[in-house]
Amino acid sequence: MNNTIYQPFKNFDFKYRNCFLSGDTFSTPIVEIPILPQWLLDVANYSGEEQIKLLDESIRSYNSLKVPVNEEVLKYFIAPLEEKIASAFAIGYTAVSILDEVDLFRWIGKFMYGLLYVEMHAAVKQQQISEDGINMSQGLMHKFGNLHTMIQGIYTSVVFEDFTPWSIVVLPLDQADTPFSFRDEINTLTFSLKLKDFAIIAILQDNGTNKRYHQEILDQIGTTPLSEQQIEELTARFYYSAYLFNRLPEYAILPVEGAIYVDAMPLRGTLNKALFDHWQHKTYAQVLQDFWKPWGHTLFEIIKDPTNPISYFTPPSLPEN
């Protein structure tokens, strides 16, 4: 094993030849593993034939979404992480809520990067066919490259210097048998999941800023189990604030003696404006309408009072409009 940092975005290494996580760091054979592990399909009562639409509009089954991984990385690093998460998910909120956040970050990051790998593979293939450039901004590739560097902590030492790059909240639900579901928004690296009696909301590259932004409502909730409408409302707030977050976090990344040290640059930088663009209740209501589809709330109903969108929280504790 060498000490260099594997950076797949430098040469677009998305061709299923090297390990998606470690590149050619290890010499054992490459195998392909599903992005949604079998234990998660089992606990969700999924067959794996359920379908998902990718960014290129293609429709794929969950079982067909696979990434290449080195056998050694799979056996000694990925499998133990999966076992830890699977064991906690099997128990529910009491176990998930005490998981080390870095383990949740790595597991969610691996999942989201796995989806991104599949998307990038399709984009690289398309580029080879059309000879056009890959349609992705430098800022996004920079962000995704940083995520990949950080989740290499699954198999090697990655040290965050006095900060955490994520916002993660684990919340109790008042229904003990909530069906499995998840959402993700790749551009903002936002992810949410519901299962049994717990929910997870995660933003993987904001240095904890979104969690602080919503601290008032999080303090108000505490450990009170949330209704279906409440967890969807809270999740909508995080997805919207992730969209409003107007910084591209920068990091100093340094490999030293087999470890990767990551230090966060100040988010404020030379900009005088706030870290978040202005919260607009009207735009938030449009996001909320999508999350509240099962209950049929119309946009007119949600924003009937433009200064006070309806809420299942008392008080609503919304950010200022």
Steps between C-alpha positions, in 0.01 A plus 500: 500500500636843404449835673372710210142625496284333236319776305274348232373835369848593376495240223129403510569152633142372476551209261455205742871412477608618846343496847252788525629580848876428495596502130794266442630533858456127567605212279222246564227443235210734424140388555174690450266568792148648502463860617199391707639211707293184533437554872339838424280350226395230746411741780311717248313195361632590155565247227769715340298529181354834613602776262677833524544773239857623452608848394529390136128403517580128477297265720697242699412236758668521839664160439668634186669789682846365583848635560841331472682435825825334597443168682728602786320833546165319491594231752694701754347848480164528319346180639569592867349846444190346339467257792518784751231702321283193434509400869390848609224519236369162615446639851371846405528849644664406831794345314516730197499812720821391677692402188819697453411778255815432300374146432167637378685756289716232339207268437277771351798645312581158354138461389480843338843470342400158366203661323729775375747239368222342293398844369862589417552167323201578278632852437848374409345245265292767337805723465684221319207460261432870434844646570334779697626616836340366815221738599596565861628818659851519644343594833293181511795281402705670771226431756461136392878453503513628858223259601691211347816596687307515828330160462837339439497499880315170456831327419773741611550768764327829413530759776267803515688780675264645764188497282244267346412546131139388540163580655334177618188466715337177616140539612241272665168432326170434671428206267705190577440344159578785258572351155850551359543797269781732405564820307820658378603817324844449348583866427468600865610158633177477701356165608208386711369162607206363697468151645319343795505754784776732378597749231836635389564833330852568374680771306846369430703811425394811690727484807196469728347828384152373411460329835587826676259686269213280623617479862190672640256240365741214582523619862122530509461139376763351727422128521124535441383244240382669182188433297520417129410857407751649743799298377414588138471867595833501680666314213362756253657777708842336477473440125401863447773642723759280326389670178536844665850421635717711271854388576720237340699375801874492447739265677873466543568130439838360595621137498749437781649161592210289375225733626302773324456821700208725405477858626203725420558847362277775651161495327467877508819554301505846340122513451300734720160343427332247728569127460142443383301683237178660616235252621181552299184343638347476151789293363515293819127430465561356153760263646268413787211425265710228336590343836137517614353339188355200692276739697383704200593844632478751214747783457215748554414334830861492620570865419150644554663732752819610315668592829411178677503172300306221666702274726452187710733647764382727782652754485619464136846643579563576133799705386416866444352583162 
